[in-house]
Amino acid sequence: MFKQIIAVLTLVLVFSSSAFAADKEENRHFMFIGEPNAAAWQYLIENPADRKSSVEGAFKALGGEVVSYYFGLGDGKNYITVTIPNDNELIQAIYLMRLPSGLLNSYKVIELMPSEQMTKALIKTKQMLNNDTTLKK
């Protein structure tokens, strides 16, 4: 079943025409956090393999990249960081395709912000707070 899911992921990613035109600089950064269920763990135990290498080709075909693929020690989750072209429909399709697999107890996607952007957000926050007359100072 896991092989079928990987095959579907590969097809979705390869045939996404808008992804091929995306500029590398327009890529967005995401962390996928999945908690495999008992059936998924059974499959993983019976078919041990480097999961990162099993999904790298699909993301590369998109113009994206698998930056890291980790399993959390003692929490039963996997943490995958990727870059994906700036295409909301594609990003949502990648997220949605995992939901009907029946292999995850929980699953979420978090968009990541580079540190330099966070610095700019903090500066803007400070300016906004200084201009907010409803807050006690």
Phi, psi and chi 1 to 4 in degrees:
 res  aa     phi    psi   chi1   chi2   chi3   chi4
   1 MET       -  -39.2 -177.9 -177.4  -79.6      -
   2 PHE   -62.7  -39.5 -127.5   65.6      -      -
   3 LYS   -62.9  -38.3  -73.1 -177.6 -178.0  179.7
   4 GLN   -64.7  -40.5  -66.3  168.4  -28.3      -
   5 ILE   -64.5  -42.9  -67.2  168.4      -      -
   6 ILE   -63.4  -41.0  -64.4  -61.0      -      -
   7 ALA   -62.5  -42.4      -      -      -      -
   8 VAL   -64.3  -44.7  170.6      -      -      -
   9 LEU   -56.4  -45.2  172.8   62.6      -      -
  10 THR   -61.1  -45.1  -58.2      -      -      -
  11 LEU   -63.1  -44.9  -71.6  173.6      -      -
  12 VAL   -59.7  -44.9  167.9      -      -      -
  13 LEU   -69.7  -41.3  -61.0  178.2      -      -
  14 VAL   -67.9  -37.7  168.3      -      -      -
  15 PHE   -91.2   10.3  -69.5  108.1      -      -
  16 SER   -83.7   96.7  175.4      -      -      -
  17 SER   -65.2  -32.2   59.7      -      -      -
  18 SER   -69.1  -24.9   61.9      -      -      -
  19 ALA   -68.9  -32.7      -      -      -      -
  20 PHE   -65.6  -28.2  -67.7  108.5      -      -
  21 ALA   -86.7   -9.5      -      -      -      -
  22 ALA   -67.2  136.5      -      -      -      -
  23 ASP   -78.4  138.1 -174.9  -62.8      -      -
  24 LYS   -53.8  -35.4 -171.1   82.0  169.0  161.8
  25 GLU   -68.6  -19.0  -67.2  177.9   19.9      -
  26 GLU   -90.1    0.3  -66.7 -179.0   23.1      -
  27 ASN   -65.5  145.7  -78.3   -4.3      -      -
  28 ARG  -110.4  157.5  -68.3  161.4   59.5 -172.5
  29 HIS  -109.6  133.0  -55.2  -92.3      -      -
  30 PHE  -136.0  153.0  -68.8   87.9      -      -
  31 MET  -117.9  124.4  176.1 -178.8  -77.2      -
  32 PHE   -98.1  128.9  -67.7   79.4      -      -
  33 ILE  -120.9  115.0  -57.9  171.2      -      -
  34 GLY  -121.0  143.0      -      -      -      -
  35 GLU  -115.1   99.5 -177.8 -180.0    8.9      -
  36 PRO   -61.9  146.8  -20.9   31.7      -      -
  37 ASN   -91.8 -175.9   63.2   21.6      -      -
  38 ALA   -58.7  -40.5      -      -      -      -
  39 ALA   -64.2  -40.0      -      -      -      -
  40 ALA   -66.3  -43.1      -      -      -      -
  41 TRP   -63.3  -38.8  -79.6  114.0      -      -
  42 GLN   -60.7  -45.0 -174.5   66.2   38.7      -
  43 TYR   -61.8  -45.8  176.7   84.4      -      -
  44 LEU   -61.7  -40.1  -67.7  169.7      -      -
  45 ILE   -67.2  -41.1  -68.3  167.0      -      -
  46 GLU   -74.6  -22.2  -68.4  174.6    1.5      -
  47 ASN  -131.6   64.0  -57.9  -78.3      -      -
  48 PRO   -64.5  131.5   19.0  -25.0      -      -
  49 ALA  -162.4  159.7      -      -      -      -
  50 ASP   -72.2  106.0  179.7    0.6      -      -
  51 ARG   -65.3  -31.9  -64.8  -66.2  164.3 -143.1
  52 LYS   -59.9  -46.9 -178.6 -179.9  179.2 -171.1
  53 SER   -67.2  -23.8   64.7      -      -      -
  54 SER   -73.9  -19.9   69.2      -      -      -
  55 VAL  -112.6  -10.6  -63.1      -      -      -
  56 GLU   -59.5  -42.3  -78.5 -179.8  -43.2      -
  57 GLY   -61.3  -39.6      -      -      -      -
  58 ALA   -65.0  -44.1      -      -      -      -
  59 PHE   -70.4  -35.0  -81.7   95.2      -      -
  60 LYS   -64.9  -38.7 -170.7  171.8 -173.9  170.9
  61 ALA   -62.0  -24.2      -      -      -      -
  62 LEU   -81.0  -16.6  -88.3  174.2      -      -
  63 GLY    93.7   10.2      -      -      -      -
  64 GLY  -104.8 -170.3      -      -      -      -
  65 GLU  -155.8  140.0  175.7 -175.0    6.5      -
  66 VAL   -86.3  113.2  176.9      -      -      -
  67 VAL   -81.6  -43.6  177.3      -      -      -
  68 SER  -153.7  156.6   66.5      -      -      -
  69 TYR  -144.2  107.6 -163.8  123.5      -      -
  70 TYR  -124.0  154.0  -70.5   97.5      -      -
  71 PHE  -110.8  133.2  -74.0   87.8      -      -
  72 GLY   -75.7  131.5      -      -      -      -
  73 LEU   -70.1  121.8  -68.3  174.1      -      -
  74 GLY    79.0    2.4      -      -      -      -
  75 ASP  -118.8   -4.7   78.0   -9.9      -      -
  76 GLY    68.9   17.2      -      -      -      -
  77 LYS  -113.6  159.3  -64.3  178.9 -177.5  178.0
  78 ASN  -115.9  148.3   60.2    6.3      -      -
  79 TYR  -126.9  114.7  -59.3   85.0      -      -
  80 ILE  -120.7  123.5  -53.4  164.8      -      -
  81 THR  -106.4  136.0   56.3      -      -      -
  82 VAL  -140.7  160.2  -59.7      -      -      -
  83 THR  -109.7  140.0   60.2      -      -      -
  84 ILE  -136.2  141.4  -56.9  172.6      -      -
  85 PRO   -54.6  150.9  -28.1   37.0      -      -
  86 ASN   -73.5   79.3 -172.8    9.8      -      -
  87 ASP  -144.3   98.9  177.8  -19.1      -      -
  88 ASN   -56.9  -38.2  -77.1  -16.3      -      -
  89 GLU   -65.6  -41.6  -68.4  172.2    8.2      -
  90 LEU   -65.1  -45.4  174.3   64.4      -      -
  91 ILE   -59.9  -44.7  -66.8  163.0      -      -
  92 GLN   -66.1  -38.3 -172.2   66.9    7.1      -
  93 ALA   -62.5  -40.6      -      -      -      -
  94 ILE   -62.1  -44.5  -67.0  168.4      -      -
  95 TYR   -62.2  -50.6  171.4   73.7      -      -
  96 LEU   -65.0  -30.7  -68.9  173.5      -      -
  97 MET   -67.3  -20.3   70.3  173.8  -67.0      -
  98 ARG   -81.6  -25.5  -56.2  -61.0  -68.5  155.6
  99 LEU   -63.4  -44.0  -63.8  177.4      -      -
 100 PRO   -81.1    2.5   27.5  -32.6      -      -
 101 SER   -65.5  -27.2   72.5      -      -      -
 102 GLY    74.1   11.6      -      -      -      -
 103 LEU  -106.5    2.6  -65.4  172.6      -      -
 104 LEU  -124.4  136.1  -61.8  171.1      -      -
 105 ASN   -76.8  -38.7  -74.0  -29.6      -      -
 106 SER  -149.5  158.7   65.2      -      -      -
 107 TYR  -160.0  130.7 -179.1   56.4      -      -
 108 LYS  -147.0  157.8   74.7  166.4  106.7  172.4
 109 VAL  -125.1  129.6  178.7      -      -      -
 110 ILE  -120.8  125.5  -57.8  167.6      -      -
 111 GLU   -77.6  134.3 -174.4  163.1    7.7      -
 112 LEU   -99.7  146.3  -57.3  174.2      -      -
 113 MET  -115.2  128.6  174.0 -173.3  -76.4      -
 114 PRO   -62.0  151.8  -19.7   29.9      -      -
 115 SER   -55.6  -41.0 -179.0      -      -      -
 116 GLU   -65.0  -32.0   64.4  -88.4    8.3      -
 117 GLN   -71.2  -35.8  -74.0 -177.7   -1.1      -
 118 MET   -64.1  -38.5 -176.3   60.2  177.9      -
 119 THR   -58.9  -44.1  -58.2      -      -      -
 120 LYS   -65.4  -37.9  -68.2  175.2 -176.2  175.6
 121 ALA   -64.9  -39.1      -      -      -      -
 122 LEU   -65.3  -38.8  -68.4  167.6      -      -
 123 ILE   -63.3  -44.1  -68.9  167.7      -      -
 124 LYS   -64.0  -39.7  -73.3 -179.8 -177.0  179.6
 125 THR   -61.0  -45.1  -59.5      -      -      -
 126 LYS   -59.9  -42.9 -175.9  176.9 -179.8  179.6
 127 GLN   -63.7  -42.2  -68.3  167.8  -12.9      -
 128 MET   -66.5  -41.2  -67.6  168.5   63.2      -
 129 LEU   -63.5  -38.2  -72.3  170.3      -      -
 130 ASN   -65.5  -27.6  -72.7  -23.8      -      -
 131 ASN   -94.0   -6.2  -68.1  -32.4      -      -
 132 ASP   -83.3  112.5 -171.4  -18.2      -      -
 133 THR   -83.6   -6.6   59.0      -      -      -
 134 THR   -87.4  -11.0   63.8      -      -      -
 135 LEU   -94.7  145.5  -62.6  174.7      -      -
 136 LYS   -72.9  140.1  -66.2 -179.9 -176.7  177.5
 137 LYS  -119.3      -  -63.4 -170.9 -177.3 -171.2
